[in-house]
Amino acid sequence: MPRVSINLMLDAAVRTDPYYADMTRREYAQAMGRHPKYWVIRHNVYGVALCRLPESFDKYYMGIEASARRNHKKAVREGCVFRRIAFNEHLDAIREVRQSTDVRQGRLMPQDLRSGAITPCKDPPSSSPLHDYPYFGVFREGKMLGYAGCFIGGEICEVEQILGHADHLSLGPVPLLLIGIAAYLYQSHPQVKFFAYGTYFGAGETLRRFKRKFGFVPHRVDWELGDSPAQPSSLAAAPSSGDTAQEGK
């Protein structure tokens, strides 16, 4: 599989709230820890589902599969809207998305999601585009159809939460989330080179096929905590909209 090096730019995290330096260290430790099943390999080194972002959003959009573009266009045509959100302003809607089905991809969802348990987000706002944890939502006529949350650390944006409302998946909220996040990265986080969506080989074939549609294919990753490059004016501190949340398929 292709081998890449990803710089988490830990040194740059000191420019914002210490929370983000701690989160970056946790992400690195988790990636480099032993795999829970195959202890001889690292947890998040082999088979990371990555999309290497090209130089422009247009090239990214034309690089994903035609079926992914059709899913996206259908969502837009149906009146679905993507935006960054404040997580704590949508707790009831997020709970409804989580509880819309007990089973996803043939697997029973964790008990906390099925029970509707939800904890308000306490993440401090980030003052740097190099590190953040934004949430996003897809809405139609004011109703949340999906949400997602992403870790942004230096050169990577990793989707860590993504769920869609089970009653509205046919409208395409999850494709709109993924493509919307990619567009957001080009606009607000131009240092991000890699868009990640979990691991590839641990997913079932249906989910693997879904990931491939959007350009997420298995890679071997050499993780670097790393120094940050000099921050150009285009990466001046971006305003934070606070906590946000979204879910997908």
C-alpha positions, 0 to 999 in steps of 0.5 A: 500500500502507498506509504506517506508521512504525516506531520501533526505539527505539535509545536504549533499547538502551543499557539492556541489553547493547551487542550489542542497540544494534549489532544495532538499527543493523544492522537499520536499515542493512539496511532502508535499504540499496539493494535488491540487484536494484532499486538505486533503492529501499531494501532493506526499505521497500516491500512489507514483510510486516507484521501490525499488532497490535490491542489484544488477542491475542483481536482478533489471533486473530479477525483472521487467516483462519479457515483459520489458526485451524484450522491452529493448533487442529489443532496443539494438538489433535495435542499440539504445544506451543509454548515459548521455547527456549535455542538451544544446548540444541537444536542436534541437533534444529535440525540435523534440522529444517534437513536434513529437506528440501533444497527449500522453497517450490520453492527449493533450500535454502542449502548450509549448511542442507543440510549441517547446519552449525550454530553455537552462539548467542553472543547475550548475554541481554537485560535489557530487553523493548524489544530481544531476539532470542528463539528458539521451538520447537514440540514433540510428545512431546519431538521438535522439529517446528519452530523460529523466531528473531525480532529484537525492536527497539522497535515491531517483532518480525521473524521472521528464522528459521522452519522446520518439519520436512518430515515433520511439516508436516501437524501445523501446527508453523509456524502454531503458531509464528506464533500462539505468537509473537504471543501471546508478544508480547502477554505479554512485549513489549507495546510491539511494534505490528508483527509482520513476516515478511520481504517480500511481493513477493519471495515466491512465490504459495504463500508470499504466500498463507500470509502473508496467512492470518496477517495479513502484508500488504505495507506501506511502512515509514518506519524510525526509529532513534528515541528510546524513550518513558519505560519504564512499569512494565509494561515493567520488565526481563523475565527472559531464558530465554537463546538459543532457536530454532525453524523453520517452513515 
